[in-house]
């Protein structure tokens, strides 16, 4: 498992919250993620996903 990092390690590396990393994993925004039980393992060479929130004022 040397080629993988935890959600906590990814959050620290990418300067985002652990919950954001979990959401990116859940929504398939990170390539090569493995789910082990309730935990995600993220490849160390994974690229930080971009997320754009579009607000529509109605």
N, C-alpha and C positions, 0 to 999 in steps of 0.2 A: 504493500500500500504506500510505497515511497513516492509514487507519482500522483498522489491525491492529497487534497487538503480538506479540512473541515469547513463548515459554514462560518465558524468563528474566525478561522485563519483567513478565509476569503474576505470577510467583512473588514478585518483589520487591513488587509492588503489593498482593498478597493476603497477604503474609507467610507463605507456605508454600514447600515445596521445589519445584524444577523437576520432579523426578520425580512429585510429586503432581499438578502441573498436567498433565503428559503423561498420567498415568493418567485424570484427569478428561476430557481430550480423547478418549482412546482409548475410554472407556466412554460417551461421548455426554452427559456431564453439563454441557457448555458449549455453548450455542447459537451457530450461525454459524461454527464452526471450519472452517478450510480446511487440508487436508494438502497440503504441497508437498514431494514427495520423502519424506524421513524427518522433516521439520519440520512443526510445527503453527503456524498463524497464527490468533490469537485476536482477535475484534473488541474495539476499545478500550472499547466500552460494555458488554461482557459482565459479568455479575454473578458474583461468586465463588460457586462451587457449594458446597452443603452436603453433607457426607458423614457418615453415621451408621453406626458400626460396632456391630453387635449381637452381644454375646457370650452364647452359650447354654452354661450349665454342665450337662453331662450326667453 
